[in-house]
Amino acid sequence: MAKIRMLSLFSGIGAPEKAIKNLGFDLEVVNYCEIDKFASTSYQAVHNEDESLNLKDVSEVEGHNLSNIDLLFHGSPCQSFSMVGKGEGGNKGSGTKSSLMWETVRIVKECLPQIVIWENVKGVLSKNHKHNFDSYIDELSALGYNSTYKVISPQDIGEAQSRQRVFVVSMLNGEFEFPNNFTESFKPLKTYLEDETDEKYILNDKLIKTFVSGSPSFIGRMRVQDPEGGAGCLVAKGGKAARTNNYLLSNLQHYNGFDLGYNQITEMQDRGYKIRALTPLEYWRLQGFDDVDFYNAREALANKYKKGDITKTDAQLYKQAGNSINVKVLESFLESLLNEYLTNDKKGEI
């Protein structure tokens, strides 16, 4: 099988790389680009890549120095497009985090990869931001790319997370049609859970009050989930590991005969039920990573901190999973895309 040469921008922990390898393709990461040193540490641990491959600041990447790129993947920052963010948008030259998408366009112009894939939040299609989305498509079209896009959530393919994301595939030769692989089958949240969890993940009284008062950083998004159902979109703030948004009754037996509802936190307390956060490992599992990936990243991160501060390590692991792309969603269309690309021998046209 021909090797897929990939340039990875805004790489995070490398979900596309994980998906491509899971599918059995021969992948060569030409370079990756991740400015966050802790995400880069996890990327290296998960993918066994050397730090020398990291180009770090995307604005300093010189595409003219790169050649024969089959695939450029960029999950540019979404904060300024997100419906829960400040809505600054991503206008070219605005200096917002989401405006870094235009650095990708510059790099594409300079190295002309055969395939470009962009991932972002659904908010980029909203009335306030659609002009940036359309301009992106138009600029790539002017360079000869044919683009198609689709909004996909892990739930669409049977995974236990509600997380709608936009995926745009742009090809120099040909045009990609996303497969229709929606399924009504469902893998419930309980199948991703650890058998035993540390008591440190149980919420303290202060955080319980935050639930009840409705005034947390994640207002309206902190939920006690049903293990027979799914998780909400995984979110994690930097800083303390407890700033997550998906919770469970610590004792799963307490779900029996209990009519779970969003406003029943006080009743849970009255019954003496304890509430715990999903663990970092469960976050990584829900994003489609293997346990070995998680433990490799955790060990590498712990070595970054003095005395292996596990609280700070947990915080980074939550954050990295929350910022990642669901691996199974990527697998749902990358297999047909890359098979089509290799079968049509488009590599020979580079």
C-alpha positions in Angstrom: 0.0 0.0 0.0 1.3 3.5 -0.9 2.3 5.7 2.0 0.1 8.6 3.0 2.2 11.7 3.7 0.4 13.9 6.1 0.9 17.5 7.3 -1.0 17.9 10.6 -1.9 21.5 11.8 -3.5 22.4 15.2 -2.7 18.8 16.0 -3.7 18.4 19.6 -3.3 14.7 20.5 -3.5 13.6 16.9 -7.0 12.1 16.4 -6.8 12.0 12.6 -3.4 10.2 12.8 -4.9 7.7 15.2 -7.9 7.1 12.9 -5.7 6.6 9.8 -3.5 4.1 11.6 -6.5 2.2 13.0 -7.8 1.8 9.4 -4.5 0.2 8.4 -3.1 2.8 6.1 0.7 3.4 6.0 1.0 6.9 7.4 4.0 9.2 7.4 3.7 12.4 9.5 5.8 14.9 7.6 5.3 17.4 10.3 2.8 18.2 13.0 2.0 21.6 14.4 1.0 22.1 18.1 1.9 25.2 20.1 0.7 23.8 23.5 3.7 22.0 25.0 1.6 19.6 27.0 -0.6 18.5 24.0 2.6 18.1 22.1 4.0 15.8 24.9 0.9 13.7 24.6 1.0 13.6 20.8 4.6 12.3 20.9 3.7 9.7 23.5 0.6 8.5 21.6 2.1 8.4 18.1 5.8 7.7 19.0 6.9 10.8 17.0 9.9 12.9 17.7 9.6 16.5 19.1 11.7 17.7 16.1 8.7 17.2 13.8 6.7 19.9 15.7 6.5 23.1 13.7 4.7 24.7 16.8 3.4 28.1 15.7 1.2 27.7 12.6 1.8 31.3 11.6 5.5 30.5 11.2 5.0 27.4 9.0 6.6 27.9 5.6 4.6 25.8 3.1 7.1 26.4 0.3 9.5 24.1 2.2 7.1 21.2 2.2 6.4 19.0 -0.8 4.5 15.9 -1.9 1.8 16.3 0.8 -1.0 13.9 0.3 -3.2 15.1 3.2 -3.3 18.3 5.2 -5.6 18.1 8.2 -6.4 21.1 10.3 -8.8 21.4 13.3 -8.3 25.2 13.7 -9.3 26.8 17.0 -13.1 26.9 17.4 -13.5 29.2 20.4 -14.5 32.3 18.4 -17.1 30.3 16.4 -18.6 28.3 19.3 -22.1 29.1 20.4 -20.9 29.0 24.0 -18.0 31.4 23.3 -17.8 35.1 22.9 -18.7 34.9 19.2 -15.8 37.1 17.9 -15.7 35.2 14.7 -12.7 34.4 12.4 -12.5 37.3 10.0 -9.1 37.4 8.2 -6.8 39.7 10.1 -9.0 40.0 13.1 -6.5 38.4 15.4 -9.0 36.0 17.0 -8.0 32.4 17.7 -10.4 31.2 15.0 -8.9 33.5 12.4 -5.9 31.2 12.4 -7.9 29.2 9.8 -6.5 31.7 7.3 -3.0 30.6 8.1 -4.0 27.2 6.9 -5.2 28.6 3.6 -1.9 30.4 3.2 0.0 27.1 3.8 -2.3 25.3 1.3 -1.5 27.9 -1.3 2.2 27.4 -0.7 2.4 23.5 -0.8 -0.8 22.4 -2.6 -1.6 19.2 -0.7 -3.8 16.7 -2.7 -6.4 16.6 0.1 -7.3 19.2 2.7 -9.6 18.4 5.6 -10.9 21.0 8.0 -12.8 20.3 11.2 -14.7 22.8 13.3 -17.8 23.4 15.4 -21.2 23.6 13.9 -21.3 27.3 14.8 -19.2 28.1 11.8 -22.3 27.5 9.7 -24.4 30.0 11.8 -25.6 33.3 10.3 -22.9 35.3 12.0 -20.0 33.1 10.8 -21.1 31.5 7.6 -19.3 34.2 5.5 -16.0 32.9 6.8 -17.0 29.3 6.0 -18.0 30.4 2.5 -14.8 32.4 2.0 -12.7 29.4 3.0 -14.5 27.2 0.4 -14.1 30.0 -2.3 -10.4 30.5 -1.7 -9.7 26.8 -2.0 -11.9 26.6 -5.1 -9.8 29.3 -6.7 -6.8 27.1 -6.1 -8.5 24.2 -7.9 -10.0 22.3 -4.9 -13.5 20.7 -5.0 -15.0 20.8 -1.5 -17.8 18.9 0.2 -18.9 19.1 3.9 -21.0 17.2 6.4 -22.0 17.7 10.0 -21.3 14.5 12.0 -21.8 13.6 15.7 -20.5 10.5 17.3 -24.1 9.5 18.1 -24.8 9.3 14.3 -22.4 6.3 14.1 -23.5 4.7 17.4 -21.0 6.2 19.8 -22.1 7.6 23.2 -21.4 11.3 22.8 -23.4 14.2 21.4 -20.8 16.3 19.6 -21.7 17.9 16.3 -18.8 18.9 14.2 -18.4 20.2 10.6 -15.9 18.3 8.4 -14.9 19.8 5.0 -13.0 17.6 2.5 -11.3 19.5 -0.3 -9.6 17.6 -3.2 -7.4 18.8 -6.0 -8.3 15.8 -8.2 -11.9 14.5 -7.9 -14.7 15.3 -5.5 -15.5 13.3 -2.3 -19.0 12.1 -1.4 -19.4 11.4 2.3 -20.7 7.9 3.0 -24.2 7.6 4.4 -23.3 5.5 7.5 -25.9 6.7 10.0 -26.9 3.9 12.4 -29.7 3.5 14.9 -27.5 1.1 16.9 -26.1 2.5 20.1 -23.1 1.8 22.4 -24.2 3.2 25.8 -22.1 5.2 28.1 -21.7 2.3 30.6 -19.5 0.4 28.1 -16.9 3.2 28.4 -16.7 3.3 32.2 -13.9 2.1 34.4 -14.7 -0.8 36.7 -13.4 1.1 39.7 -12.7 4.8 40.1 -10.7 6.9 42.7 -12.7 8.8 45.3 -11.0 12.0 44.2 -13.5 12.1 41.2 -16.5 12.4 43.6 -17.9 16.0 43.7 -17.5 17.9 46.9 -20.3 20.0 48.5 -19.1 23.2 46.8 -19.4 21.8 43.3 -22.8 20.2 44.2 -24.0 23.7 45.2 -22.8 24.9 41.8 -25.0 22.3 40.2 -28.0 23.4 42.2 -27.5 27.2 41.8 -27.1 27.0 38.1 -24.2 29.4 38.0 -21.1 27.4 37.0 -18.7 28.2 34.2 -20.6 25.5 32.1 -24.0 26.9 33.0 -26.7 24.5 31.8 -24.2 22.0 30.6 -23.2 20.2 33.7 -25.3 17.0 33.7 -25.7 13.8 35.7 -25.9 11.3 32.8 -27.7 8.0 32.5 -25.2 5.2 32.0 -27.7 3.5 29.7 -27.7 6.6 27.5 -24.9 8.8 26.2 -22.7 11.7 27.3 -23.0 15.3 26.4 -20.3 17.0 24.3 -17.1 16.5 26.3 -15.8 19.9 27.6 -13.0 20.6 30.0 -11.5 23.8 31.2 -7.8 24.3 31.8 -6.7 24.5 35.4 -8.4 22.2 37.9 -9.4 18.8 36.7 -12.8 19.0 38.3 -14.0 21.6 35.7 -15.7 19.1 33.5 -19.3 18.7 32.4 -20.3 15.1 32.5 -21.2 13.3 35.7 -22.6 10.0 37.0 -24.1 8.7 40.2 -21.0 7.1 41.8 -22.8 3.9 42.7 -24.5 2.7 39.4 -26.9 0.6 41.5 -28.6 3.8 42.6 -30.0 4.3 39.2 -32.3 1.4 39.7 -35.8 2.8 40.3 -34.6 6.4 40.3 -36.2 8.7 37.8 -33.2 10.7 36.7 -33.8 14.4 35.8 -31.7 17.5 35.4 -33.2 19.3 38.4 -33.0 16.4 40.9 -29.5 17.1 42.3 -31.1 18.0 45.7 -33.0 14.8 45.8 -29.9 12.8 45.0 -28.2 14.6 48.0 -31.1 13.8 50.3 -30.8 10.2 49.5 -27.1 10.3 50.2 -26.2 9.5 46.6 -22.7 10.6 45.6 -22.0 12.2 42.2 -18.7 11.7 40.4 -17.0 13.2 37.4 -16.2 11.0 34.4 -12.5 10.2 34.7 -9.8 11.4 32.3 -9.5 7.8 31.0 -13.3 7.7 30.3 -13.0 11.0 28.4 -10.2 9.5 26.2 -12.3 6.3 25.6 -15.3 8.4 24.6 -13.1 10.2 22.1 -12.0 6.8 20.6 -8.5 6.5 22.0 -7.2 3.2 23.4 -6.3 2.8 27.1 -2.6 2.3 26.1 -2.7 5.8 24.4 -4.0 7.3 27.6 -1.5 5.7 29.9 1.4 6.6 27.6 0.2 10.2 27.6 -0.3 10.3 31.3 3.1 9.0 32.0 4.7 11.5 29.7 2.8 14.4 31.2 3.6 13.3 34.7 7.2 13.5 33.9 6.7 17.1 32.7 5.7 18.2 36.2 7.7 18.4 39.3 7.1 15.3 41.4 4.6 14.1 38.8 1.8 16.2 40.0 -1.2 14.0 39.1 -3.8 16.8 39.6 -2.2 18.9 36.9 -1.7 15.8 34.8 -5.4 15.0 35.1 -6.3 18.6 34.1 -4.3 18.3 30.9 -5.7 14.9 30.0 -9.3 16.2 30.4 -8.4 19.3 28.4 -6.8 17.4 25.6 -9.7 15.0 25.2 -12.2 17.9 25.3 -10.2 19.6 22.5 -9.8 16.5 20.4 -11.8 15.1 17.5 -13.7 11.8 17.9 -11.5 9.1 16.3 -14.5 6.9 15.3 -16.2 9.8 13.5 -13.0 10.3 11.5 -12.8 6.6 10.7 -16.4 6.7 9.4 -15.3 8.7 6.3 -11.5 8.6 6.1 -11.5 4.9 5.0 -13.6 5.6 1.9 -11.8 8.9 1.2 -8.2 7.4 1.4 -9.2 4.2 -0.5 -10.7 6.3 -3.3 -7.6 8.5 -3.4 -5.2 5.6 -3.5 -7.3 3.5 -5.9 -7.5 6.3 -8.4 -3.7 6.6 -8.2 -3.9 10.3 -7.6 -0.6 10.0 -5.8 1.0 9.6 -9.3 -0.4 13.0 -10.3 1.5 15.0 -7.6 
